[in-house]
Amino acid sequence: MSLTISSTASEGGGTCLAVEGEVDVSNASELRSALDAQLSSCAGKELVVDLARVSYIDSTGIGVLVGAAHRASEASARLVVARPQKNVARVLGLLGVGSDLNIREG
């Protein structure tokens, strides 16, 4: 399945990346590139990654999100994972990365 990523401005001057599809080893580099592009201009702001339309994410995709969260922190920004589907939220919870990803349910 292909991955679709779109970017829009969010409240407070931050950015929202809406991700759609399945995130796995075959396309995680696309997500990494999109996150890196936004992080370069996100200092002091919030970068929201909306996963409402992501039905599956593997460990490679989760690693991309955690790495981006750490890079955001280094840039005085904040990465927030928003609206993960139940199965995605369950995997994030099992891996214990919720605090790193500042998960926002709604």
N, C-alpha and C positions, 0 to 999 in steps of 0.2 A: 504494500500500500504506500502511496506517496504521502509526503509530508507537506503541509501548507502552513506558512508562517506569514502573518500580516502584522503590521505595526501601526499603532495609533497613539495620539497624545492622550495622556490621562490627567486626572486632577493634580494640581500642584506642580505642573511642569514636567512630570515624569512621563514614562512611556509604558504602553501595554503591548506585549507581544501575544497575539492569539495564535495558538498552535492547534492544528487539526490533523488527525490521522494517527498512525502508530509510530512511536519513537523507538528505534532499535539500532543495532550496530550498523545497519546498512545506510541509515540517514542521520545518525546523531551528529555528524560533522556539519550538516546543514543547520541544525539547532545551535551548535556551538558558534558557528559563523554569525548567525543572526544575533545571538546574545552578545558576542564580542563587539559587533558593530554598534549595538545600542549602549553598551557599557562605556564605550569610548566617549560618549557625550552625556553621560548620566551622573556625573559627579554631584554629590549632595542631593540627589533625587531618588525616586523610587522607580524600579523597573519591575512591572507586574508581568508574570508569565501565566497567561490564562490557559489552563489545561482542560477546560470544560468539554472540548471536542477531541480529547486524546483518549482513545479506548484502551491503549496498551503502552507501557513504557518498560524497557528492560534495564538492566544494570548499567549499560553504557549510557543510556539517556539520563538516568538518575545521576551518574557521575558527572555528566555535562552540567546538569543543574547545580549540583553541589559545588563544582569548580567555579561556575559563574557566580554563585553566592559569595564565595570567598574572594573572588576578584572584585565584586561589587563592594564588599566591605573594605577592601584595600583602597578603593577609589572613593571612599566616604559616601557610597550609595547603598541602597537596600534592595535586594532581590526578594520578591514575594511571589510564591506560587499560589495562584488563585483557582478556585472551583474545580479541583481534581475530581474526576468521576470516582465512584466508590471503590472500584477495583484498583485504580491507580493510587488513591489515598491509602488503601490497605497496604499496598507494597511499600509506599513511603513510610508508613507507620512501622511496619515490620523491620525496615532497615534503620529506623531511628534517626532519620534525617529531617524530621519535622521542624526542629528548632533552627537548623541551618537554612531551611527553605522558607521560613516565616509563612507557613501555610495559612491561607485565608479561605474559608469554606464558601462564603457568600459574596 
